[in-house]
Amino acid sequence: VQLVESGGGLVQAGGSLRLSCAASGSTFSINAMGWYRQAPGKQRELVAVISSTGSVTNYADSVKGRFTISRDNAKSTMDLQMNSLKPEDTGVYYCQAVVHERAYWGQGTQVTVSS
């Protein structure tokens, strides 16, 4: 499974961005998917996860009410709608897909929120 993220960029605080993750390869085997982020000097952290059917989602407390995760299995894509962005949301955002209990990662996309 290969994952490619897109949609990152520079935005002012309070603004919005929409990240997308496109999967290719054995996409029919993908189970849960998620978004993670890593800020400079910090460990990678979970942002949001979504179940295989999209019926179950979970969010980090820091993004609840501001971010929305979704997926389209027919297109093998996953999105993260990010609203009311804060400077602390700055970091590299990574897409993750779980296939047979193995995690696959994308290369990441930079999100920078200016104050």
FIDOSE-846476 format. One record per residue: x, y, z of N, C-alpha, C, O in turn; residue in three letters. Coordinates in steps of 0.2 Angstrom, whole numbers, plus 2048, in hexadecimal, padded with zeros to 3 digits. Atoms other than C-alpha are relative to their C-alpha. Layout:
! residues N
XYZXYZXYZXYZALA ...
//
This chain:
! residues 115
8047FA800800800800804806800809807804VAL 7FC7FA8018078117FB7FB8068027F5806800GLN 8047FB7FE8008218038038077FE8098087FFLEU 7FD7F98028028337FC7FB8058037F5805802VAL 8037FB7FD7FD8428068008067FC8058077F8GLU 8007FA8037F88537FF7FC8058047F8803808SER 8047FB7FD7F0863804803805806800809808GLY 7FD7FC7FB7FC86A8118028077FD8018087F7GLY 7FE7F980280287C81180080580680080380BGLY 8007FB7FB80388C81A7F98048017F68067FCLEU 8077FD7FF7F389482280180480680580280BVAL 8007FC7F97F08A182F7FB7FD8057F77F9803GLN 8048027FB7E889D83F7F98017FF7F78077FDALA 8077FF8027D689A83E7FE7FE7F97F87FD7F8GLY 8018038077D789482C7FF7F98007FE7F5805GLY 8028078017D38838258057FD7FA8078017F6SER 7FD8048057DC87681B7FD7F97FF7FA7F7804LEU 8038078017D78658138067FC7FE8087FD7F8ARG 7FA8058027E48578137FC7FA7FC7F77F87FELEU 8038078047E18488078067FB80080C7FD800SER 7FC8068017E98378077FE7FC7FB7F87F97FBCYS 8028048057E982D7F88047F980080A7F9801ALA 7FD8078007EC81A7F98007FC7FA7FC7FD7F6ALA 8008058067F280E7EC8037FA8028067F9807SER 7FD8077FE7F77FC7EB7FA7FC8027F57FC7FFGLY 8058057FD7ED7EF7F57FB8048057FB80380ASER 8057FC7FC7E07FC7FB7FA7FC8037F77FE808THR 8068047FE7D37EF7FD8027FD8077FD7FA80APHE 7FE8037FA7DD7E880C80180580680280480BSER 8007FB7FB7DD7F98157FB8008057F57FF804ILE 8058007FB7D57F98267FF8078037FD80B7FFASN 8007F97FE7D68088318058057FD80A8027FAALA 7FB7FB8037DE81882B8008068057FC807809MET 7FF7FB7FB7E48278358048067FD8088057F9GLY 7FC7FA8017EC83883580480180680280180CTRP 7FC7FF7FA7FB83B8408048077FE8048097F8TYR 7FC7FA80180684B8428068008048067FD80AARG 7FA7FF7FC81784F8488038077FF80480A7FAGLN 7FE7F97FF81C86084E80880080180B7FB803ALA 7F88007FF82F86584E8027FF8077FF80280CPRO 7FD8017F983885E85D7FB7FB8047FC7FA80AGLY 8048047FD8298538617FE7F97FD8007F87F7LYS 80180780382384185F7FA8017FC7F58057FCGLN 80680180481683C8527FA7FF8047FB7FB809ARG 8068017FC80583D8597FA7FF7FC7F98017F6GLU 8068028047F48368547FB8078007FB80A805LEU 8057FB8017E884384D7F97FE7FF7F4800803VAL 8078038017D98398478017F97FD8057F87F9ALA 8008078037D58278427F97FF7FE7F4802800VAL 8068028037C78208388007F87FE8057F67FCILE 8008078017C180E8377FF7FE7F87FF8037F4SER 8008028077C08048277FA8027FC7FB8047F6SER 8067FE8037AE8088237FF8088007FB80B7FDTHR 8017F97FF7B081A8297FA8028057F9807806GLY 8067FF7FB7A28178368038028077FF80580BSER 7FD7FE7F97AE81A8458068047FF80A8037FBVAL 7FB7FC8017B98288478038028077FF80280CTHR 7FE7FE7F97C482E8568058067FF8098067FAASN 7FB7FA8017CE83F8588048018078027FF80CTYR 7FC7FE7FB7DB8458637FC8068047F980A800ALA 8037FB7FC7D48518718018077FD7FD80B7FDASP 7FD7FA8037DE85F8697FC8037FA7FC8097F8SER 8037FE8067D485F8597F97FE7FF7F68007FAVAL 8078028007C385985E7FC8077FE7FD80C801LYS 8047FA8027B68658568038047FB7FF8097F9GLY 7FD7FC8057C286C84A8027FC7FA8017FF7F4ARG 7FE8048067C885E83F7FB7FA7FF7F77F8804PHE 8048068027BE8518368037FB7FB8067FD7F6THR 7FC8058047C584182F7FA7FC7FC7F57FB7FEILE 8058048047BC8388208047FC7FB80A7FD7FASER 7FD8048057C082B8137FB7FE7FB7F57FD7FCARG 8048028067B98258028047FA7FE8087FA7FAASP 7FD8068027BD8138008007FE7F98047FB7F6ASN 8018018077B78137EE8068037FC8088017F7ALA 7FA7FC8037C58207EA8067FE80480C801801LYS 7FA8027FC7D18197F780480780280A807802SER 7FE7FA7FD7D382A7FF7FE8018077F97FE809THR 8027FD7F97D28328108028078018078097FEMET 7FF7F98007D18448148008028087FD7FE80CASP 8007FD7F97D384F8247FE8077FF80380B7FCLEU 8027F98007C985F82480280380780080180CGLN 7FD7FD7FA7D286B8307FD8078007FF80B7FCMET 8027FA7FF7C987A83680280480680580080BASN 7FE7FC7FB7CD8888428077FE8028087FD808SER 7F98027FF7DF88484180480580580380B805LEU 7FC7FC7FB7EB88984F8077FF7FE8097FA7FBLYS 7F98018017FE88C84F8027F98028077F67FFPRO 7FD8067FD80087C8597FE7FA7FC8007F47FDGLU 8028058057F887284B8067FF7FB8067FB7F6ASP 7FB8008058088758418047FA8018067F7806THR 7FC80680081286683C7FF7FC7FA7FC7FE7F5GLY 80180480681485882F7FB7FB8027FB7F8807VAL 8068057FF80484E82D8017FA7FC8037FB7F6TYR 7FE80680480683C8287F97FC8007F57FC805TYR 8058058027F98308218027F98028087F7801CYS 7FF8077FE7F881E8297FB7FC7FD7F57FE7FEGLN 8058058027F080F8228027F98038087F7803ALA 7FE8077FC7EF7FE82C7FD7FB7FB7F77FA7F9VAL 8028058047EF7EF8218037F98048097F9805VAL 7FE8067FC7EF7DE82A80580180680A7FE807HIS 7FD7FE7FA7F57E683A8078037FF80B804803GLU 7FA7FD8018047EE8317FE8087FE7F98097FAARG 8017F98018058018308048037FA80A8027FAALA 7FD7FD80580980A8207FF8088017FA80A803TYR 8007F87FF80E81D81F8018037FA8048017F5TRP 7FE7FC80580E82A813806804801809804807GLY 7FA7FC7FF81C8378117FF806804804809806GLN 8027FA7FC81384581A7FF8067FC8028077F6GLY 8017FA80380D8568158018058067FE80480BTHR 7FF7FB7FB81286681E7FA8058017F78077FCGLN 8057FB7FE80587182780380580580680380AVAL 7FE7FB7FC80A88182E7FB8058017F88087FCTHR 8067FB7FE7FE88D837804806804807805809VAL 7FD7FA7FD80489E83A7FB8048057F5804804SER 8047FC7FB7FE8A98497FF8077FD7FC80B801SER 
//
